[in-house]
Structure formats: structure tokens, C-alpha cells
Amino acid sequence: MKRVWTQTLLLIALGLTCLHANAAGDGMADTGVTRGKLVITGSSTLAPMIEQIGKRFQVRHPGVQFDVQTGGSGRGISDAMAGQADIGMASRALKDNESTLYSFAVARDGICVILHRDNPVQALSNQQVADIFTGKITNWRQVGGHDAPIVVINPKESFGSVDLFNHFFNIKYSDIKAQRVVGVNAERFKALIDAPNGIAYVSLGAAERQVTANHLPIRLLPADGVAPTTKNIRSGNFPISRPLLLLTKVSPSGLVKEFINFALSAQVTDIVEQYDFVPYLD
């Protein structure tokens, strides 16, 4: 059975966190009783948000240090299972052979297919996406675009988005015919900008941020006719969505438990929303 805390236990944990926070004073640092270093590894989607949550945690607990490292969900899961990280980060649901881990969902996210803004294609069917990534469609004119070869940009297999994408479009990683294989979301954005005839998929929240804040020249494509927006993830309408998880090898205690409780609490809802993710406590 997958070890996931029940809502009742979560509420109890959060209540203890609030009591501790109140004892320390609203927004004030504690007396230094909480000390130590947390090594947190895994999903590049989660890492920036967890770093910000860690900084806020340090305001109350200046004696705590954080070492947040990326490398994909696969690394976060394997590091947590091997005890090489205090906390793993994964941006996908756990598989049956990973269910011995304790998992804590801090937010929801979706992934979306992206094209360069100059590509005239406005939408693709699920079958067209599958056929493009598996090499059955190789030119944009086959789907109503320019006469130009399609450059398939695919992430390395260890990333959490891979399982979600492959499952949704019913394809195997080994069947994908990629011209470029890259890593984290930032690398996928860069690869697409460098190859305007490319196609890739990324975290929906990260893509929205890049378009809104940095005016990145990309277009987010709908899935099953549903617009790729945070609002649609929140409502449950966007079909390609996933949990964002913190993972531990054993039941959390001490500093690990205190930080996870904090990351699950309403004290960081604004940080979760800042990254265009959907909080579970909303």
C-alpha cells in the first residue's frame, strides 16, 4: 500500500506547525533551537518553489541550511529511496515499485506542448502529437503549417514530465524519434527558441511564467480542446496534470517533518501561486 498521510493526520501536523509558529512569534525568528541542514534533490519543476519556501522557513529558523539540487524526478525518487537526500522532489505520481516512499503532495501542475510563436499551427490533436513524436509526421505542412521539417525536442527519460506525457499520448519513450534530447524546462525553452520549427513539452506553470514575465516567443497548445491555463488545472479541466510531491524514505521526524509541515501549510500558499501551481490547501 502506498504510504500517503491521511487528511486527518495532515491537519494534526499543520496544527502542530501553527502552534510552533505562534510560540516563536508571528514572522519572528525562533531562538535557534531548530538547526541543521536539509539536502533536497529531484524535480527541476519543484526546485525553484522549494528554494523560496526554504528561504521563508529560514526567517523563522536561521539555524537551518538548505541544499536544493535538481536532476529530475528520477533522481529525487532514487535519492530518497537510497537515503542520499533528506527529501526527494518528484513531479509525477509514484509507480508501484516506488510506493515504499512516504509522499506529500504540495501542489498540482500540468504539462503542455509548446511551439515557437512564429509557427502558424494553433492546435494539434492527440494523435497528431503522438505521430509527430514517433516520427510518423515529419513536416509541418502535414498538419497545416509551413513546409518545414519538424524538430522533435524531447527531455531525458528521468524527468517526471516524461511519464505523464507518454501515458497521456499512449507512446513509449523508446519509440520517440527526437532530433534533440535535453534536460530541465529552461533547456527545452532554449532548444525551441534555437529551433523555431521545433516542438517540445514543458511544465505548464513554467511556460505561463516565461510568456507573461519574460515574453518568451512560445505558444502553449490546448489539450483535448482545453486551454493550457492554471485556472483549468485548478478546476480539473486540463487533462495533462500531475501532483508535485515531496518524498522521504521513512516517516518524517525532526527537522524534515517540520519543514514538510511548513511546505504543506497555508503559510506558503502565496509562494505556490507565485509559481503558477495550484495549492492543495485552496
MITI-397165 format. One record per residue (C-alpha): x, y, z. Coordinates in steps of 0.05 Angstrom, whole numbers, plus 5000, padded with zeros to 4 digits. Example, Ala and Ser with C-alpha at 12.3 -4.5 7.8 and 13.67 -1.06 7.14 Angstrom:
MITI-397165
u: 5246	v: 4910	w: 5156
u: 5273	v: 4979	w: 5143
END
This chain:
MITI-397165
u: 5000	v: 5000	w: 5000
u: 5026	v: 5069	w: 4982
u: 5044	v: 5108	w: 5044
u: 5008	v: 5174	w: 5040
u: 4985	v: 5213	w: 5101
u: 4911	v: 5220	w: 5110
u: 4877	v: 5287	w: 5112
u: 4866	v: 5279	w: 5187
u: 4939	v: 5268	w: 5202
u: 4957	v: 5326	w: 5157
u: 4911	v: 5373	w: 5194
u: 4941	v: 5350	w: 5260
u: 5011	v: 5362	w: 5233
u: 4992	v: 5430	w: 5208
u: 4961	v: 5447	w: 5275
u: 5027	v: 5430	w: 5310
u: 5064	v: 5473	w: 5260
u: 5019	v: 5532	w: 5274
u: 5028	v: 5523	w: 5349
u: 5103	v: 5523	w: 5340
u: 5100	v: 5584	w: 5296
u: 5057	v: 5622	w: 5346
u: 5106	v: 5604	w: 5401
u: 5163	v: 5633	w: 5361
u: 5124	v: 5697	w: 5347
u: 5089	v: 5720	w: 5284
u: 5142	v: 5728	w: 5230
u: 5199	v: 5727	w: 5281
u: 5258	v: 5680	w: 5282
u: 5259	v: 5626	w: 5334
u: 5311	v: 5621	w: 5389
u: 5356	v: 5577	w: 5347
u: 5331	v: 5511	w: 5374
u: 5316	v: 5485	w: 5304
u: 5383	v: 5474	w: 5269
u: 5412	v: 5430	w: 5216
u: 5419	v: 5422	w: 5141
u: 5369	v: 5392	w: 5092
u: 5391	v: 5362	w: 5026
u: 5332	v: 5363	w: 4977
u: 5341	v: 5335	w: 4907
u: 5300	v: 5320	w: 4845
u: 5249	v: 5354	w: 4801
u: 5271	v: 5418	w: 4766
u: 5197	v: 5438	w: 4764
u: 5193	v: 5438	w: 4840
u: 5262	v: 5463	w: 4858
u: 5253	v: 5538	w: 4849
u: 5190	v: 5538	w: 4892
u: 5222	v: 5494	w: 4946
u: 5281	v: 5542	w: 4948
u: 5234	v: 5600	w: 4962
u: 5196	v: 5561	w: 5014
u: 5263	v: 5544	w: 5046
u: 5282	v: 5618	w: 5049
u: 5217	v: 5634	w: 5085
u: 5229	v: 5576	w: 5133
u: 5298	v: 5605	w: 5148
u: 5266	v: 5671	w: 5171
u: 5237	v: 5632	w: 5229
u: 5295	v: 5583	w: 5235
u: 5360	v: 5618	w: 5216
u: 5400	v: 5558	w: 5241
u: 5375	v: 5515	w: 5183
u: 5412	v: 5509	w: 5117
u: 5384	v: 5482	w: 5051
u: 5419	v: 5447	w: 4994
u: 5368	v: 5442	w: 4937
u: 5393	v: 5404	w: 4876
u: 5358	v: 5387	w: 4810
u: 5367	v: 5327	w: 4765
u: 5296	v: 5306	w: 4751
u: 5242	v: 5267	w: 4787
u: 5281	v: 5202	w: 4776
u: 5338	v: 5229	w: 4817
u: 5293	v: 5254	w: 4872
u: 5260	v: 5186	w: 4878
u: 5324	v: 5146	w: 4876
u: 5360	v: 5193	w: 4924
u: 5302	v: 5189	w: 4974
u: 5299	v: 5113	w: 4969
u: 5375	v: 5107	w: 4978
u: 5376	v: 5157	w: 5036
u: 5423	v: 5202	w: 4996
u: 5375	v: 5261	w: 5005
u: 5334	v: 5281	w: 5065
u: 5276	v: 5298	w: 5019
u: 5264	v: 5280	w: 4946
u: 5224	v: 5321	w: 4897
u: 5181	v: 5289	w: 4843
u: 5134	v: 5320	w: 4792
u: 5096	v: 5256	w: 4778
u: 5056	v: 5203	w: 4814
u: 5096	v: 5146	w: 4844
u: 5099	v: 5078	w: 4809
u: 5082	v: 5014	w: 4846
u: 5155	v: 4997	w: 4857
u: 5166	v: 5065	w: 4889
u: 5107	v: 5061	w: 4936
u: 5150	v: 5047	w: 4997
u: 5166	v: 5121	w: 4999
u: 5126	v: 5170	w: 5041
u: 5096	v: 5222	w: 4994
u: 5068	v: 5291	w: 5008
u: 5032	v: 5330	w: 4953
u: 5048	v: 5404	w: 4958
u: 5014	v: 5428	w: 4894
u: 4986	v: 5408	w: 4826
u: 5016	v: 5424	w: 4758
u: 5004	v: 5407	w: 4685
u: 5048	v: 5398	w: 4625
u: 5034	v: 5426	w: 4556
u: 5060	v: 5421	w: 4486
u: 5095	v: 5484	w: 4461
u: 5114	v: 5511	w: 4393
u: 5152	v: 5573	w: 4372
u: 5108	v: 5635	w: 4367
u: 5124	v: 5641	w: 4293
u: 5096	v: 5572	w: 4278
u: 5026	v: 5583	w: 4249
u: 4998	v: 5517	w: 4277
u: 4948	v: 5534	w: 4332
u: 4928	v: 5465	w: 4355
u: 4944	v: 5392	w: 4347
u: 4902	v: 5330	w: 4360
u: 4927	v: 5278	w: 4409
u: 4941	v: 5232	w: 4350
u: 4979	v: 5285	w: 4313
u: 5023	v: 5298	w: 4374
u: 5037	v: 5223	w: 4381
u: 5052	v: 5216	w: 4307
u: 5100	v: 5275	w: 4308
u: 5139	v: 5249	w: 4368
u: 5143	v: 5179	w: 4339
u: 5165	v: 5202	w: 4270
u: 5102	v: 5187	w: 4231
u: 5092	v: 5261	w: 4216
u: 5157	v: 5296	w: 4199
u: 5137	v: 5361	w: 4164
u: 5094	v: 5418	w: 4189
u: 5055	v: 5421	w: 4124
u: 5024	v: 5353	w: 4143
u: 4987	v: 5388	w: 4200
u: 4971	v: 5454	w: 4166
u: 5037	v: 5491	w: 4177
u: 5095	v: 5513	w: 4135
u: 5135	v: 5467	w: 4090
u: 5190	v: 5455	w: 4141
u: 5218	v: 5393	w: 4176
u: 5195	v: 5383	w: 4248
u: 5249	v: 5384	w: 4301
u: 5227	v: 5340	w: 4359
u: 5255	v: 5363	w: 4426
u: 5249	v: 5310	w: 4480
u: 5271	v: 5310	w: 4553
u: 5315	v: 5257	w: 4583
u: 5278	v: 5197	w: 4609
u: 5289	v: 5212	w: 4683
u: 5243	v: 5274	w: 4683
u: 5174	v: 5268	w: 4715
u: 5141	v: 5301	w: 4655
u: 5162	v: 5243	w: 4611
u: 5117	v: 5191	w: 4645
u: 5058	v: 5238	w: 4644
u: 5067	v: 5257	w: 4571
u: 5079	v: 5186	w: 4547
u: 5020	v: 5158	w: 4586
u: 4972	v: 5212	w: 4561
u: 4992	v: 5205	w: 4488
u: 5000	v: 5129	w: 4493
u: 5071	v: 5125	w: 4467
u: 5135	v: 5092	w: 4492
u: 5198	v: 5132	w: 4505
u: 5237	v: 5084	w: 4462
u: 5191	v: 5099	w: 4403
u: 5203	v: 5174	w: 4404
u: 5245	v: 5200	w: 4346
u: 5278	v: 5261	w: 4376
u: 5327	v: 5306	w: 4340
u: 5347	v: 5338	w: 4406
u: 5347	v: 5308	w: 4476
u: 5352	v: 5359	w: 4532
u: 5341	v: 5366	w: 4607
u: 5305	v: 5416	w: 4651
u: 5249	v: 5464	w: 4628
u: 5299	v: 5520	w: 4615
u: 5338	v: 5476	w: 4567
u: 5274	v: 5458	w: 4530
u: 5255	v: 5531	w: 4522
u: 5324	v: 5548	w: 4495
u: 5323	v: 5489	w: 4447
u: 5256	v: 5511	w: 4418
u: 5279	v: 5584	w: 4410
u: 5341	v: 5559	w: 4375
u: 5299	v: 5514	w: 4330
u: 5235	v: 5552	w: 4310
u: 5209	v: 5491	w: 4273
u: 5213	v: 5451	w: 4337
u: 5162	v: 5421	w: 4384
u: 5171	v: 5406	w: 4458
u: 5133	v: 5398	w: 4523
u: 5145	v: 5431	w: 4590
u: 5113	v: 5448	w: 4656
u: 5050	v: 5489	w: 4642
u: 5064	v: 5535	w: 4701
u: 5136	v: 5548	w: 4678
u: 5112	v: 5562	w: 4607
u: 5059	v: 5612	w: 4630
u: 5112	v: 5648	w: 4671
u: 5160	v: 5652	w: 4613
u: 5108	v: 5681	w: 4566
u: 5079	v: 5730	w: 4617
u: 5142	v: 5753	w: 4653
u: 5197	v: 5744	w: 4601
u: 5156	v: 5749	w: 4537
u: 5188	v: 5685	w: 4511
u: 5167	v: 5673	w: 4438
u: 5130	v: 5608	w: 4450
u: 5058	v: 5584	w: 4442
u: 5023	v: 5537	w: 4490
u: 4977	v: 5488	w: 4455
u: 4910	v: 5464	w: 4482
u: 4898	v: 5391	w: 4501
u: 4833	v: 5358	w: 4482
u: 4808	v: 5428	w: 4464
u: 4821	v: 5454	w: 4534
u: 4864	v: 5517	w: 4541
u: 4930	v: 5506	w: 4578
u: 4919	v: 5552	w: 4637
u: 4929	v: 5549	w: 4712
u: 4855	v: 5563	w: 4720
u: 4838	v: 5499	w: 4682
u: 4886	v: 5459	w: 4724
u: 4853	v: 5486	w: 4787
u: 4784	v: 5467	w: 4760
u: 4808	v: 5398	w: 4740
u: 4790	v: 5411	w: 4667
u: 4861	v: 5408	w: 4638
u: 4874	v: 5334	w: 4623
u: 4950	v: 5331	w: 4628
u: 4962	v: 5346	w: 4701
u: 5005	v: 5317	w: 4757
u: 5019	v: 5321	w: 4831
u: 5081	v: 5355	w: 4857
u: 5110	v: 5312	w: 4913
u: 5159	v: 5315	w: 4970
u: 5186	v: 5246	w: 4987
u: 5220	v: 5213	w: 5046
u: 5248	v: 5144	w: 5058
u: 5218	v: 5138	w: 5128
u: 5163	v: 5173	w: 5165
u: 5187	v: 5244	w: 5174
u: 5212	v: 5267	w: 5242
u: 5251	v: 5325	w: 5270
u: 5273	v: 5378	w: 5221
u: 5249	v: 5340	w: 5160
u: 5179	v: 5336	w: 5189
u: 5178	v: 5409	w: 5210
u: 5198	v: 5432	w: 5140
u: 5148	v: 5387	w: 5104
u: 5092	v: 5411	w: 5150
u: 5112	v: 5483	w: 5134
u: 5112	v: 5468	w: 5059
u: 5042	v: 5439	w: 5064
u: 5014	v: 5497	w: 5104
u: 4975	v: 5559	w: 5085
u: 5038	v: 5599	w: 5105
u: 5067	v: 5586	w: 5036
u: 5004	v: 5588	w: 4992
u: 5027	v: 5654	w: 4961
u: 5093	v: 5622	w: 4941
u: 5058	v: 5563	w: 4908
u: 5013	v: 5611	w: 4869
u: 5073	v: 5654	w: 4851
u: 5099	v: 5595	w: 4811
u: 5031	v: 5585	w: 4778
u: 5019	v: 5519	w: 4812
u: 4954	v: 5501	w: 4846
u: 4958	v: 5492	w: 4922
u: 4925	v: 5431	w: 4953
u: 4902	v: 5474	w: 5011
u: 4859	v: 5521	w: 4969
END
